[in-house]
């Protein structure tokens, strides 16, 4: 358990968290500003900015996946938690271990798939239709997002596993 506390207080953990926050703020601001620019150009100046939709989609990818991974970090992602409320503490702890194991496993699987997707995009270099932007730029957000979700999910799984084991040792489960 001390190892997990060390990980959660490490420089790398804080760096990743701060990087997420910066990417969230920047991508949010960028999407809002680009959309405002689009509205002004279209409805005030009766003009259009070629390829602006492609740029917004890339920023939205980064916003979505950084937001998703931050939600996993905060444990504020969407979940149905009525069943745990009906269980005894030991069963609730065991269910939490199972749920976090499942989430971590799926995040790892999606991270592996994202690695393959980005690798393919770098090798074959597909591009967007208008501005010819390489698709790996938006796809990298999927890889980084799922990588962070995997990291957080593994740490939370181990925390719950160690908590459940300590409950069993103390005879509470």
ABEGO torsion letter per residue (X at the ends): XAAAAAAAABAAAAAAAAAAAAAAAAAAAAAAAAAAAAAAAAAAAGBBBBGAAAAAAAAAAAAAAAAAAAAAAAGABBBBAAAAAABBAAAAAAAAAAAAAAAAAAAAAAAAAAAAAAAAAAAAGBBBAAAGBBAAAAAAAAAAAAAAAAAAAAAAAAAAAAAAAAAAAAGAX
